[in-house]
Amino acid sequence: MMKKTALVAVLSCLQLLLAQHPVLAAGFQSSINGNQYAPDEIIVKFKPNVSLSARSQTALTFGAQSIQTFSDLSDFSVAKLPAGQTVTQALSVYSNDPNVEYVQPNYIYHAMAVPNDPDYAQLWAAKNIGQSITGTYPTGLPAPITGTAGDDMNLEAAWNVQTDCSSITVAVVDSGVNYNSTDLAANMWNDPAGIYTLHGKNFVGLGSNDPMDYYGHGTHVAGIIGAVGNNSTGTTGVCWKASIMAVRALDTTGSGFTSKIIQGIDFAVNNGAKIINMSLGGLNVFDQAYSDAITRAQSSGVLVVVAAGNEAVNNEVTLNYPCNFTHSNLLCVAALDQNYALANFSNWGASSVDIGAPGTNIRSTWAGSKVVMKDTLSSGWIFSSTTSINGGGWGYFLFNSGPGIATPNTSWGSRQYNAGTDDRVYKTFNLSGMAGADVVTLSVVAAINVVNGDFFNGSFNTTGGDPFLSGTPIFSATNMKTGTSAIGTEFDITACRSATCTLGAQLTSKPATLFSTRDIGVAIPRFNIESLTLNSTSYGTISGTSMATPEVAGVAALVWAHNPQFIYSDVINAIKQGGRTTPALAGKTTTGKAVDAMRALSYIAPPTGITVKVQ
């Protein structure tokens, strides 16, 4: 009975270990990295004072073809094995010889795989040594800019195993990709049918077969996944070799409709993508059409990696789609900073967000060069109002007091705008210097509070003057309430690249006879004009869960390329179970882990269906 109890106890402990830890099977390292030792040699450590003739006799007895000794290591020898004898067999027979102290394989070591790309030292996500990240693109870097050594994705170890992901097509459903980038061109998807000769498809506007990126975001995402590695150029992606499919579903301002996104998903699925990266998110409203598209991807065996969101909220309370969809092929990613704390902007969710990855100060490819013209909102603005500006109009207080919501007039935030008002404010800008740019956008941060039927409008006029008399509308908002919190948005004003581009904002309200409720109006703390000129050599350093997402998509491609027999659930399991336990993610994600490339490659699922028979 004692014997049976001991056996059961040992087996129970074994099952517990298998359930809790990734398992490296015997010889597993050989299977993932080729031969880890010389297949026809062993190292023999003889006991002290064993003569050379005795060593030779031992080798002769066991059939060794030769035995090599070292003058400065007198007790060590390398035995060349006879044909047909394996290292395992040799270890067994030599270890029983009375002259031998121990015997071992002649292991093979490699230089660590480190790419020669000049910006590699800035890629803390790949190798964090506590380095300071530099750069001011596009508006400066968020703290912290230094980190903790070792808080990274363990990529250098993984690259000793796998760098080539080109067998797994990764679709970037985003703002497009600058496929001419010198660091991306060689890693773009090529349509085997020869139909989509520009490496993907564009679904914005009327659509086309040209998925060029006029925003920058998609190019940055693509570079994180698969910028060409070890080419002495720029950065490197998680995958040194890749197949990046460019799917343009977001416009020049980084926005897109459900209809465009689901077309992009279907295109990726129908054209052979195995992984879809979607570094995008939306309102907390369930979108059935969007959900159905991910279901179609699931039915085709496609893994979809998505961003948790950048609102610093709990996705269990404030839903964020697609992260909050519950499809089994969906992997949602939070962002970590350089000390592996949850990034201060990152969303989280104990049941909706799966894993964390580096997402702050991430350097990657960019679509082109960017110029930012910042306006201080303090001079040059022309105001008009059909009611008293000082008595309740919004323009005077918000623009004439300089940047920032906290204006000298403390009534904003409590005072309501007037009934029956038409308040306008506009300014003329010389944008002739941006005439050669491919895209010009207006980037605005605003707090907007208008009741249903009252409107906050924007417009531009290329020839100057009041843009609401004769101009081009660029936005209109009603029934919107952000309180004193500001939100950011962008608008395409490329058509206004002139020396007399007038940009303006307008607040209109219903007359008093129809006016039952009012609100506090609008505050605008930031007003920037930005241009993008495409080129093939630009890079940028930015932050977001949008950056963390392709880190995980890249690791997924590494894992899948190394294990082509896998299905999407195997890849997800390897990433989640092979992740690194990270205190900042405890209770914030389903796993409490950060992605670890080497552990994901090494992970073997615990065996199931084991039965134990006690004799």
N, C-alpha and C positions, 0 to 999 in steps of 0.2 A: 504493500500500500504506500509506503514511503517513496518508493521508486516512481510510482504513477504520479504522485503528488508533485514530485520534483519536475517530472517531464511536463506536466500541464502548466506549472508555474513558468518554466522556461519558454514554452510556446506562447503563453499569454503575454509575457514581456516582449517577445518578438513581434507579435501582432500589434502591440501598443506602439512600438517603435516605427513599424511600417505605416501606421495610421498617422503619425505625427511628423515624420521627417521625410524629405526626399531621399530616395534610395539609390545609391550608386552600386550597380551590380558588379560582380567580379569581372575584371577585364573591360569594364565600361569605358574607361578612359582610352583604351586601345580602339574601341569601336567609334569614338567620336573624334579621334585625332590621329588615326593611323597607328602604326606600330610605335609603342612607347619604350621599347627596348630592342636591342639587336636580336634578330630572330635565330641567329646561329652562334651566339657567344654567351658565356656566363663569366662572372667575376668570382674567383675562388680565393677566400682568405684562409691560408694554411695556418696551422698552429705554430707557435714559435719553435725554432730549432729544427723544423722539418727540412731535410736536405733537398737540394735541387733534384737529385736522382730519385728521391722518394716522391717528389711532386710529379716528375715525369712518369714514374711508374703508375701513380694514381690516374693520370690522364690517359696513359696507354690502356690501363685496365678498363676504363669506361669508354674507350674508342675515340678519344679526342684526336682531331687531325693535327693540332699543334697546341702548344701552351706558351704564352708570352709572359715573361717576368719583367719587373721594373727595378732598376738598380737602387732607386731612392725609396721604393716601397717593397722591401724584400719579401714580405709575407704575402703579397698580392700577386695573382696571376690571372690572365685572361685565357680561357680555354675555348678553342674553336671546336664546335660540336660536329659530329659526323653526320652525313646525310641521313635524313629520316628521323633524327632524334630532336624532339622539341625541347624548348627551354624548360618547360614544366617537368618533363621526364628527367632532364639533366639535373635540375635542382633536387629532385627526389633522391637520385642515386648518389650524388656527390655529398649531400648532407649526412649520409650514413657512413661516410668514410672516416675512420678514426684520426686521420691526419688533417681533416678539414675542420676549421673553427666555425666558418659559416660560408654560405654560397648565395649569390643573388644574381638577378638579371643585370645586364649591362645597359642601364637605362639611357634613353635619349632625351636631351634637353634642347629647348629652342629659345631663340631670342624672342622676347615678348613682341607681339604684333602691334607696332605703333606706326601710324601713317606719317608720311613726310609733308603733309599739308601745312603751310606756314601759319595758319590760324588755329592749329590743333590745340595749342597751349591755352586757348580761350574756351575750349569746350569742356567746362567743368563737369558736365553731365557724363562725359566719357571717362575723364580722369580728374578727380577733385583732389588737388594737393593744397587747398586753401588759398589758391591764387586769386589775385584781384582781377575782376573782369573790367575791361575798359571799353570806351565808346560812348557816344552821345546820340545814337540813332534810335528812334527819331527825335525823342525829347528828353534824353537822359536816362540813366539806369536807376531802377528802384533798389533801395537797400534790402538786404545786405549785398555788397559787391564782393565780399570775401566769404569763404566758406570753411567747412570742416573737412580735413583730409579723409578720404575714404568714403565720403557721402556721395556716391556716384553709382552708375548702372553696371559697374564691373565689366565694361566693354572690352578692355584690353585682353582680359582672359578669354572672353567669348570670341574675340577675333583670332585667337590661336586655333579656334575650332572652325569658325565659319565667317567669311566676309562677303560671300557672293549670294545675293538673294534674287538674282535675275530670273530664276525659274518661277518666282512668285510675283505676279503682277499686282501692284498696289495702286489703287485708284485714289487720287486726291480730289475729292469733291469739294470745291472751294472757289476761289476767285480766278482760277486758271493757273497756269504755270508758264514762266518764261523758259520755254524749251530751248532757247538759244544760249542760255547761261553756259559759260565754259565749264562750270562745275556740275551741270546737269545734263548737257546734251547727250553724252554717251550713255546715260542711264535712263533715257526716256523710252517708254513703251513704243514698239513698232507694230502696227497692225499687220498681222500675217496675211490678211486679205488685200492689203494695199489700198483700202478705202480711206482710212483716216491717216493721211500722210503727215499730219502735224501732231501726231502722238495723242490724240484725244478728240474731244468735241466740246463745242460751246452751246449752251442752252439759254444764254442771256439774250434778251430782245427777241429778234426773229430767229436767232440761232445761226450757227455756221459750223464748219469743220475746223475752225481756228480757235483753240482754247487759250490764246495768249492772255497773260495776267496783266491787267491795268490797275491793280491795287497793291500787290506785293505780298499779301498774306499767303496766298497759295504757293508762291514760289518759295517762301520761307519754310512752309510746312514740308514741301517736297524735298528741300535740301536737308532737313533734319532726318528724313527717312533715307534719302539716297543721294546726297552729293557725292560725286566720285571720290573714292578714297585713294590715298597714296599716289596722287597725280601731281604733287608739288604745287597745288593750286588751292587757294582759299581754305575751305573747311572740309570736313568729311562727314558723311551721313552714318547712321547706324549700320547701314548696308553700304559697303564700298562699291559693289556692283548691284544694280537694281533694274527694275522695270517699272517706271513711274508713268501711270496713265493720267493725263491731264483732263479733268472734267470741270468745265467752267459753269457754275450754277449761281455764283455771287457776282454782282456788278462792280462798277468802278468805285463804289462806296462800301463794298464788303457786305452788301445786303442781297437777299434773294427770296423768292417766293416758293411756297410748297411745290407748285407745279414744276418749277425749274429743278429743285433739289431731287424730287422723285424721278424725273426724267434722267437726271445724272446718275442716280443709283441704278436704275434699270439699264442704262447704257453700260455701266461698269460691269454689272452682272452678265449681261448678254455678250460682252466682248472679252470674257475670260479673266476678269479680276478675281483674285482670291481674298484680297483684303481691301476694304474701303475705309479711308481715313476721312472723318468729318469733324473738323475743328470749328464747329459752329453750333449755335444754340438759339433758342427762341423763348417765346412767352410761355407761361405756365398753363397752356391750354392743350388738351389732348388733340392730336391731329391724326385722324383716321387714315387719310391718304398716305401720310408719311409713314405711319405704322405698317400699313399694308406693303409699302415698298421694302421696308426692312424684312418683313415676312417673306417676300419673294426672294430677297437675298439669302435668307436663312434656308429656304427650300432648295436653293442652288449651292448650298455649302459655303457661303461667303461670310467671312468674319467682318464685322463692322466695329471700328474703334472710334469713340466719340469723346467730346470734351465735357467735363462736369459743369463748366460755366465760371464766369469771373465776377460774380456779384457778392461774393463772401457770405453766402447764405446756405442754409441747410436745405438740400433738395428734397428732403422728406416733408418739409413744410412749404417751401416755395418751389413748385415743380419746375423742372427745366428739361425740355425735350430737345434732342432725342435721348439724353442721358436717362430720363425716367421711364423710357420704354422698358418692357420686361422680357424682350426676346432673348433666347438662349445664345444667339450669335452676337450679342452686343457686349462690348467691353467699355466701361466708362472710366475716365481718367481724371484724377485731381492733380494739382500742381504742387511741387515742393520747391523750397528755396535752397540756397547753397549750403545751408546747415541742416537740411532735411527736416525743417519745420514746414507745416502747411503754409503755402504762400498766402500772404495777407489778403489777396483778392480771390483765392480759390473757393469754389463751392465744395461741399462735402455731402455725404449721405450714407448712413450706416447700412442701408439696404439697396441703394441705387448706384453709388459710386464704388467701383471695384478695386482700384489700385492707384498708387501715386507714382509720379515720375517728375524729373526735373522740369521746371517750367518758368524759371526767372532768369533773365539775362542770358538768353539762348542765342548764340550766333549762328547764322545760316545765310543761305543765298537770298538775294532780294531782286525784284523785277527790274530795278533801275535806280537812277539817282533821284533824290527827293529834295525839294526846296520848300521851306516853310516860311510864310510871311505872317507874323503875329501882329494882331492889332490890340492895342491896350484899352480900347473902348473908352478913351478919355478925350479925344479931340477929333475934329473933322466931321462929326455926325450932324446931320440936319434933321430937326424934329418938327413934327406937325401934329395937331390934335384937333378934333372937332369939339372936344370938351376941354376943361382946364387941365393942362399938363401937371401943374403943381397940385391940383385938387384931386388927382386920382389917376391921371394917365400914367402909363408904365414906362414910357421911353425915357423921360428926363431922369428919373431916379436911377434907372438901371445903367444907362450909358454914360451919363455925365459925371458919375461918381467913380469911374475907373473900374478896373477889373475886380471881380469877386462879388459874391452874393451879399456878404456882410458890408453893406453900404453905410455911409454916414447917416442916411435917413433911415432910422430904425423902424419906420412904419411899414416898410416892405415885409411881407410875411404875415401882416395882420390887417393892413388896409386893403380894401377891395377896389378893383378897377370900376370905372364909371359905366353907367348904362348909356346905350346909344352912342358910343364913341368909335372913332376911327383914328387910332394913334399910329403914326408912321415914323420911322427913323431909317435913314439911309446914308451911305457914304460912297464916294467915288474912289476907286483904286486904279492905279496904273499897273496893269498886268501884261503889258507888252513884252516884258522880259520873260514871260512864260509862254510866248508864242510858239516856241519850238517844242514845248512839252507835249507828251502824248495824252496826258490827262491832267485836269485841274479840278480840285475839289474844295468845297467849303466845309471845314470841320468846326462844329459848334458844340459846346456844352451848355445846356440850358435846363432850368427848372420851369416847367410849363404847367399852368393851372388855369384852364378855361372850361366853362360849363358847356353842356351840349347846346349847339346853336351859335355860340361865340367862337371866333376863329383866331388862331395865331398863324400868320402866313409869312412866307418868304418869297422873294422875287429878285431877278437881276435884269439890268438893262445895259446893253453893250455900248450905248451912245451917251450915257450919263442921264442925270435928271431922276425924277421920282419913278422908281421901277414899278410902282403900282398904277401909274397912269398908262404907261406903255412899256411892258417888259415881259419877261418869261417867268412864270411861276415855277418855284422849285420845291415848295412844300406847303402843306396846309394841315393844321391840327385842330381838332375840337374834342370836347368831352374827354379831357385828359387832365390827370392830376398827379403830379410827382411830389407835391409838398415843397419843402425847401431843399430837397435832394435834386441834384442835377444829373442829367443823362447826356451821353455823348452820341452824336450822329454825324453823318457826312452826306454831302450832296454834290453831284457832278455839275460843275459850272465851266466845263471845257469850252463851251461856246462863247464864254465871256472873256476870252484872252485878248483884251484890247487895252488901250491907254485910258479908256473912259468907262471901265466896268463899274457900274453902280450896284451895290448889294444892299438890300433892305429887309426890314422886318415890320410887320403890321399886326395890330390887335384890333379886331372889330367885335362889337357887342350888340346885342339886340336892343331896341329902343325901350324906354322905361315902361311903356304900355304893355310890352310883352315880357318884361324882365322880372322874373320871380326870384331868381338866385344869381349870385355873382361869386367870383373867386379872386385870388390874390394876383393873378396875372403871370408875368414872365420875368425871369432873371437870366442873364446870359453872362457867365463868368469867363468864357473862353470863345474867341472868334479868330480862327486861323484859316489862311488860304494856302493850300499845299499843291505842289505840282510833282508829277512823276514823268521822267524821261527814260524810256526803256534803254537798257544796255545789257551787255552779257557779262559784266564784271562786278556788279554791286553785291554787297553783303550788308546785313543789318543785325542788330542785337536787340531783341524785344522779349516781352514776357507775356504769359497767359497760359490758361489750360489748353489753348490752341497749340502751344509749343510742347506741352507734356504729352498730348495725344499722339503726335507722330513719333515721339520717342518709343512709345509702346507699340505702335504699328510697325516700326522698324524692327523691334525685337521679335514681334510676331512673324515677320518675314524671315528673319534669321532662323527661328525655330522651325518654321514650315519648310524652308529650303533644305534644312538639314535632315528633316524627317518628312519626305514627300508622301509617305503613306498616311500621314496624319489627316484627320478631319478637323473642322474649326474648333470643336469641343476639346480636342487634344491640345491644340495650341493655347486655348484659353486656360485650360487646366495647368499646363506647364508654366504659363506666366503667373497665374494666381498662386499656385501652390509652391512654385519655385521662387516667389518673391522674398524680399528681405523684410523681416519684421521691423517696423518703424514706429516708435512711440507716438509720434505726432499724428499718425493715422489710426491709432486705436480708437474704436468707436466712431470713426469718421468714414470708413470704407468697409466693404464686406469682408476684406481680408486683413486689414490693418498692416498692409505690406506695401513696399515700394518695389518697382520692377527691378530685377537683377538678371542681366542678359546671360551670364554664365550659368547661374542656377536654373534658369529657364531651359537652357540647352541640355543641362545635366539631369533634369528632373525625370524620374521614372515613377509612374503612378503606382501606389501600393497594390500588390496583388489582391485579387478578389476571388471568392469561391474556394478558398483553402479549407479543407477539412482535416481534422486531426483525429487519428485513431489511437487511443491509449491502450497499450497492451497490458 
